Amino acid sequence: MNLPATWRGGRVNTTFPAVRMTIHIHGSESWHHKPLAAEIVHRAHQFGLAGASVFHGAEGFGSSSVVHTGHPMSISDELPLVIIVVDVPERIEAFLPQLVGLIDHGMITLEEVTAIRYAPPAAGQRGR
């Protein structure tokens, strides 16, 4: 993919090959009395990865084939969570051992992506 070296407003961007790691877990899972998603995000932050986000699902099913829903009449606390982490392939590969033993039920997918990092223009280059 050929992307321009600059973007509107003079903001500089850099494109680079990256890996998007998507972690699928149940929202009720925990690690040492702390939400599992929070533990994963904190480990990614401590490891120095580029970023991580947690998304709450409204409905879903996994290996159990039971559909869990956030409908008010449902008693399920097993709603899906997705954690997305993006960084260069070497950093994601090095981080994977941090997840060993954390995830009892879930799935991790790895996808090659092109990332675009936005940064403000250097001092003296604003408004050009």
C-alpha beads as a LAMMPS data file, in Angstrom:
LAMMPS data file: protein, C-alpha beads

128 atoms
127 bonds

1 atom types
1 bond types

-500.0 500.0 xlo xhi
-500.0 500.0 ylo yhi
-500.0 500.0 zlo zhi

Masses

1 110.0

Atoms # bond

1 1 1 0.000 0.000 0.000
2 1 1 1.496 3.321 -1.039
3 1 1 0.515 6.068 1.366
4 1 1 1.644 9.686 1.257
5 1 1 4.427 10.815 3.620
6 1 1 2.263 13.611 5.026
7 1 1 -1.393 13.958 5.839
8 1 1 -3.756 16.922 5.945
9 1 1 -2.880 19.731 8.321
10 1 1 0.827 19.073 7.982
11 1 1 0.755 16.174 10.418
12 1 1 3.531 13.752 9.701
13 1 1 2.742 10.067 9.483
14 1 1 4.884 6.995 9.249
15 1 1 3.678 3.697 7.849
16 1 1 5.157 0.425 8.985
17 1 1 4.316 -3.283 8.977
18 1 1 2.687 -4.353 12.226
19 1 1 0.734 -7.181 13.805
20 1 1 -2.739 -6.798 15.260
21 1 1 -3.204 -9.246 18.120
22 1 1 -6.864 -9.791 18.980
23 1 1 -7.620 -11.569 22.236
24 1 1 -11.149 -12.957 22.736
25 1 1 -12.157 -13.710 26.341
26 1 1 -15.239 -13.763 28.595
27 1 1 -15.885 -10.546 30.484
28 1 1 -16.233 -12.419 33.770
29 1 1 -12.726 -13.911 33.703
30 1 1 -10.275 -12.691 36.302
31 1 1 -6.627 -12.999 37.303
32 1 1 -5.843 -12.784 41.025
33 1 1 -9.201 -11.102 41.809
34 1 1 -8.683 -8.495 39.048
35 1 1 -10.445 -8.406 35.656
36 1 1 -8.409 -10.418 33.158
37 1 1 -8.720 -7.731 30.478
38 1 1 -7.192 -5.161 32.850
39 1 1 -4.318 -7.525 33.633
40 1 1 -3.594 -8.034 29.930
41 1 1 -3.709 -4.290 29.189
42 1 1 -1.418 -3.513 32.153
43 1 1 1.056 -6.174 31.045
44 1 1 1.050 -4.782 27.496
45 1 1 1.669 -1.280 28.891
46 1 1 4.485 -2.453 31.180
47 1 1 6.020 -4.339 28.241
48 1 1 6.077 -1.079 26.285
49 1 1 3.765 -2.093 23.458
50 1 1 2.405 0.646 21.191
51 1 1 -1.177 0.423 22.473
52 1 1 -4.043 -1.755 23.630
53 1 1 -7.818 -1.288 23.720
54 1 1 -10.637 -3.321 25.260
55 1 1 -14.008 -3.623 23.551
56 1 1 -17.115 -4.996 25.267
57 1 1 -19.352 -7.218 23.173
58 1 1 -23.124 -7.033 23.350
59 1 1 -23.620 -10.658 22.352
60 1 1 -21.520 -13.613 21.301
61 1 1 -20.624 -17.280 21.608
62 1 1 -17.427 -19.267 21.659
63 1 1 -16.315 -22.856 22.063
64 1 1 -19.279 -23.663 24.355
65 1 1 -21.707 -22.759 21.538
66 1 1 -23.881 -20.989 24.124
67 1 1 -24.990 -17.539 23.002
68 1 1 -24.399 -14.962 25.732
69 1 1 -26.323 -11.734 25.459
70 1 1 -26.530 -8.411 27.243
71 1 1 -30.313 -8.373 26.943
72 1 1 -31.874 -7.085 30.199
73 1 1 -33.767 -10.362 30.686
74 1 1 -30.579 -12.427 30.384
75 1 1 -28.744 -13.620 33.490
76 1 1 -25.460 -14.161 31.643
77 1 1 -22.304 -12.502 32.899
78 1 1 -20.273 -14.159 30.162
79 1 1 -20.387 -11.332 27.624
80 1 1 -17.452 -11.304 25.232
81 1 1 -14.488 -8.961 25.514
82 1 1 -12.002 -8.262 22.768
83 1 1 -8.583 -6.804 23.497
84 1 1 -6.693 -5.425 20.517
85 1 1 -2.961 -4.799 20.685
86 1 1 -0.935 -3.460 17.752
87 1 1 2.843 -3.268 17.469
88 1 1 5.682 -4.434 15.242
89 1 1 5.857 -8.207 14.721
90 1 1 8.952 -8.705 16.899
91 1 1 7.371 -6.946 19.895
92 1 1 4.096 -8.901 19.619
93 1 1 6.001 -12.183 19.329
94 1 1 8.101 -11.290 22.376
95 1 1 4.948 -10.372 24.347
96 1 1 3.043 -13.627 23.699
97 1 1 4.761 -15.522 26.565
98 1 1 3.264 -12.904 28.944
99 1 1 -0.158 -14.413 28.147
100 1 1 0.762 -18.011 28.973
101 1 1 -1.318 -19.174 31.923
102 1 1 -3.580 -16.093 31.890
103 1 1 -6.218 -17.209 29.411
104 1 1 -8.201 -20.319 30.354
105 1 1 -10.987 -19.933 27.784
106 1 1 -10.509 -17.794 24.738
107 1 1 -8.653 -17.296 21.521
108 1 1 -5.851 -15.120 20.187
109 1 1 -5.584 -14.173 16.533
110 1 1 -2.595 -12.516 14.866
111 1 1 -2.958 -10.548 11.649
112 1 1 -0.383 -8.683 9.587
113 1 1 -1.463 -5.065 9.091
114 1 1 -0.043 -1.766 7.892
115 1 1 0.008 0.746 10.727
116 1 1 0.083 4.530 10.349
117 1 1 1.586 6.471 13.236
118 1 1 0.485 10.101 13.437
119 1 1 2.701 12.666 15.090
120 1 1 2.536 16.450 15.351
121 1 1 4.834 18.386 13.006
122 1 1 8.294 19.279 14.305
123 1 1 8.779 22.670 15.978
124 1 1 8.965 25.433 13.378
125 1 1 6.980 23.426 10.818
126 1 1 3.494 24.262 12.046
127 1 1 1.120 25.918 9.618
128 1 1 3.026 24.941 6.485

Bonds

1 1 1 2
2 1 2 3
3 1 3 4
4 1 4 5
5 1 5 6
6 1 6 7
7 1 7 8
8 1 8 9
9 1 9 10
10 1 10 11
11 1 11 12
12 1 12 13
13 1 13 14
14 1 14 15
15 1 15 16
16 1 16 17
17 1 17 18
18 1 18 19
19 1 19 20
20 1 20 21
21 1 21 22
22 1 22 23
23 1 23 24
24 1 24 25
25 1 25 26
26 1 26 27
27 1 27 28
28 1 28 29
29 1 29 30
30 1 30 31
31 1 31 32
32 1 32 33
33 1 33 34
34 1 34 35
35 1 35 36
36 1 36 37
37 1 37 38
38 1 38 39
39 1 39 40
40 1 40 41
41 1 41 42
42 1 42 43
43 1 43 44
44 1 44 45
45 1 45 46
46 1 46 47
47 1 47 48
48 1 48 49
49 1 49 50
50 1 50 51
51 1 51 52
52 1 52 53
53 1 53 54
54 1 54 55
55 1 55 56
56 1 56 57
57 1 57 58
58 1 58 59
59 1 59 60
60 1 60 61
61 1 61 62
62 1 62 63
63 1 63 64
64 1 64 65
65 1 65 66
66 1 66 67
67 1 67 68
68 1 68 69
69 1 69 70
70 1 70 71
71 1 71 72
72 1 72 73
73 1 73 74
74 1 74 75
75 1 75 76
76 1 76 77
77 1 77 78
78 1 78 79
79 1 79 80
80 1 80 81
81 1 81 82
82 1 82 83
83 1 83 84
84 1 84 85
85 1 85 86
86 1 86 87
87 1 87 88
88 1 88 89
89 1 89 90
90 1 90 91
91 1 91 92
92 1 92 93
93 1 93 94
94 1 94 95
95 1 95 96
96 1 96 97
97 1 97 98
98 1 98 99
99 1 99 100
100 1 100 101
101 1 101 102
102 1 102 103
103 1 103 104
104 1 104 105
105 1 105 106
106 1 106 107
107 1 107 108
108 1 108 109
109 1 109 110
110 1 110 111
111 1 111 112
112 1 112 113
113 1 113 114
114 1 114 115
115 1 115 116
116 1 116 117
117 1 117 118
118 1 118 119
119 1 119 120
120 1 120 121
121 1 121 122
122 1 122 123
123 1 123 124
124 1 124 125
125 1 125 126
126 1 126 127
127 1 127 128
